Amino acid sequence: MGGNLTKQKPTTMADNDELLDVAAVQTPTMSSFEYPLEFTFKIGTIANDFVAKDATGKTVAYVKQKMFKLKEAVSVYNDESKSKVLFKINADRWLDYNASYNFFVGETEDTIGRVGRRGRKSFWKATYEIFDKEQDHQYSISEENPWAKVWDSLLGEIPVVSMFTGYLANPRYAVKGLDEEVILRFKKKPSFFGRRFTLEKVGEVSQEESERIILGLMMMSLLERRRG
């Protein structure tokens, strides 16, 4: 009668572990890196973009903000070739001071968290909050020297002197956990041309948590770029 029936091999625990390993490899993520990281904004281009490199000079990500969008949209690529999208950061509403920015994995709708401004406190100093995928508040980013933006604004109105504000007025931000301990410090480096920021590790933080924090800082640096 009919052909021979092929006996299927039962799935073992080892097979399941192998499938999980393959899935983990295929999930877009930032490559391993060494602190400090440096964000370098490109100059002379219309696009609002920058490259993130680690202490060894390896490119960790290339960040590009889509222009002329009513809702902020940012793509985080593996490098400047843009061969792979690691994450996308999208605003939850049209241009709005209180918008929240969600982190999506690759081209999927899977989110690993979000970042948003903390209400009225941001009028005096930049203050942002980072949430995990369960919408639980995990970290806060706060400006440590809010007078930097005041001096930047005042000096920017003075002819000739305004050329040096990029060297004189440099904001500095602290990333803190719920215990108010500083984990990372993000600061602008003095420069006459372009914009460079460094991210230094102060406390203990895992690779997974680092990614969520870095995505928050990437979005914040794009939003705060005009302030020095």
C-alpha positions in Angstrom: 0.0 0.0 0.0 1.2 3.6 0.6 4.8 4.6 0.9 6.9 4.2 4.0 6.1 6.5 6.8 9.2 8.4 8.0 9.5 8.3 11.8 10.2 11.8 13.1 12.8 12.3 15.7 11.3 13.6 19.0 12.4 17.1 19.9 14.8 17.1 22.8 15.7 19.7 25.4 19.1 20.2 23.6 17.2 20.9 20.4 15.1 23.5 22.1 18.2 25.1 23.6 19.7 25.3 20.1 16.6 27.0 18.7 16.8 29.5 21.5 20.4 30.2 20.7 19.7 30.7 17.0 16.8 33.1 17.9 19.1 35.1 20.2 21.7 35.4 17.5 19.1 36.7 15.0 17.7 39.3 17.4 19.2 42.7 16.5 21.4 44.1 19.3 24.4 46.4 19.7 27.6 44.5 19.6 29.7 44.2 22.8 31.5 47.4 23.6 33.9 49.0 26.0 33.2 52.3 27.9 33.6 55.1 27.4 31.4 55.6 24.3 31.6 58.7 22.1 28.8 60.2 20.1 30.0 62.3 17.2 27.5 64.4 15.3 28.2 65.0 11.6 28.6 68.6 10.5 27.7 70.2 7.2 24.8 67.8 6.5 21.1 68.4 6.5 20.4 65.1 8.3 20.5 65.0 12.1 22.7 62.0 12.6 25.7 60.8 14.6 28.1 57.8 15.0 28.6 56.0 18.4 32.0 54.4 18.9 33.5 52.7 21.9 36.8 53.1 23.7 38.6 50.9 21.1 37.3 53.0 18.2 34.8 50.3 17.1 31.5 51.6 15.7 28.6 50.5 18.0 25.8 52.3 16.1 24.9 54.9 13.5 21.9 57.0 14.4 19.8 58.8 11.9 16.8 61.0 12.5 14.2 61.2 9.7 13.7 64.8 8.6 10.5 66.7 8.2 8.4 64.2 10.2 5.4 65.3 12.3 6.2 62.5 14.7 9.9 62.0 15.6 11.3 58.9 14.0 14.9 57.6 14.5 16.7 54.6 13.1 19.7 53.0 14.9 21.8 51.0 12.5 24.8 48.7 13.1 27.1 51.1 11.3 27.2 53.8 8.6 26.6 51.2 5.8 23.1 50.9 7.3 23.0 47.2 6.4 21.1 46.3 9.5 18.5 48.1 11.6 19.2 47.4 15.3 16.4 49.6 16.8 13.9 52.2 15.9 12.8 55.0 18.2 9.4 56.5 17.5 7.4 59.2 19.2 4.0 58.3 20.5 2.4 61.5 19.2 2.9 64.5 16.9 5.3 67.2 17.8 4.7 67.6 21.5 6.9 68.6 24.5 5.5 65.7 26.5 6.0 63.1 23.9 7.2 59.6 24.8 9.7 57.7 22.6 9.4 54.0 22.3 12.3 51.6 21.5 11.5 49.0 18.9 13.7 46.0 18.1 14.8 46.0 14.5 11.9 46.3 12.0 9.5 44.7 14.5 6.8 46.0 16.8 8.5 44.5 19.8 9.5 47.1 22.3 12.1 47.0 25.0 11.2 50.3 26.7 10.8 54.0 26.2 12.1 57.4 27.3 10.3 60.7 28.0 10.7 64.1 29.5 9.7 64.6 33.1 7.1 67.4 32.9 7.8 70.9 34.1 11.2 70.1 35.5 12.6 70.1 32.0 11.9 73.8 31.7 14.8 74.5 34.1 17.0 71.5 33.5 16.7 68.6 31.1 15.2 65.7 33.0 14.2 62.4 31.3 12.9 59.1 32.6 13.6 55.6 31.1 11.1 52.8 31.4 11.4 49.1 30.6 9.1 47.0 28.4 6.7 46.5 31.3 6.4 50.3 31.6 8.2 50.3 35.0 10.4 53.4 35.7 14.0 52.3 35.9 16.4 55.2 35.3 16.4 59.0 35.3 18.6 61.3 33.3 19.1 64.8 34.8 21.2 67.8 33.8 23.9 68.4 36.4 24.9 71.9 35.3 21.7 73.7 34.1 23.5 77.0 34.0 25.4 75.8 31.0 22.3 76.3 28.8 21.8 79.8 30.3 25.3 80.9 29.4 25.0 79.3 26.0 21.9 81.3 25.3 23.3 84.6 26.6 26.7 84.2 24.9 25.0 83.1 21.7 23.6 86.6 21.3 27.0 88.3 21.4 28.8 88.7 18.0 32.1 86.8 17.7 31.7 85.4 21.2 28.9 83.2 19.9 31.4 81.3 17.9 33.0 80.0 21.1 29.8 78.8 22.9 30.4 75.3 21.6 33.7 75.3 23.5 32.6 77.2 26.6 29.0 75.9 27.4 29.0 72.1 27.7 26.0 70.4 29.4 26.6 67.3 31.6 24.0 64.7 32.5 23.9 62.0 35.2 22.1 58.7 34.7 20.7 57.4 38.0 18.9 54.3 39.2 15.9 54.3 41.5 18.3 54.4 44.5 19.6 57.8 43.1 23.1 56.4 42.6 24.9 57.6 39.5 25.5 54.8 37.0 26.6 56.6 33.9 27.7 60.2 33.1 27.0 61.8 29.7 28.8 65.0 28.8 29.5 67.2 25.9 33.2 67.6 25.0 34.5 71.1 24.3 34.8 71.7 20.6 34.6 74.6 18.1 33.1 72.6 15.3 30.6 69.8 15.5 29.3 68.1 18.6 30.9 65.3 20.5 29.6 63.6 23.7 31.2 61.0 25.9 29.4 58.4 28.0 31.4 57.2 31.0 30.6 54.2 33.2 30.5 55.1 36.9 28.5 52.2 38.5 27.5 48.7 37.6 25.1 48.1 34.7 24.4 45.0 32.5 24.7 44.9 28.7 20.9 44.7 28.4 20.3 47.6 30.6 23.1 49.6 29.0 21.3 49.3 25.6 18.1 50.7 27.0 19.9 53.6 28.7 22.0 54.3 25.5 18.9 54.4 23.4 17.4 56.9 25.8 20.5 59.0 25.7 20.6 58.9 21.9 17.1 60.3 21.7 17.8 62.8 24.4 20.9 64.1 22.6 18.9 64.6 19.4 16.2 66.5 21.3 18.7 68.6 23.3 21.3 69.2 20.5 20.2 72.8 20.0 21.0 73.7 23.6 24.8 73.1 23.1 
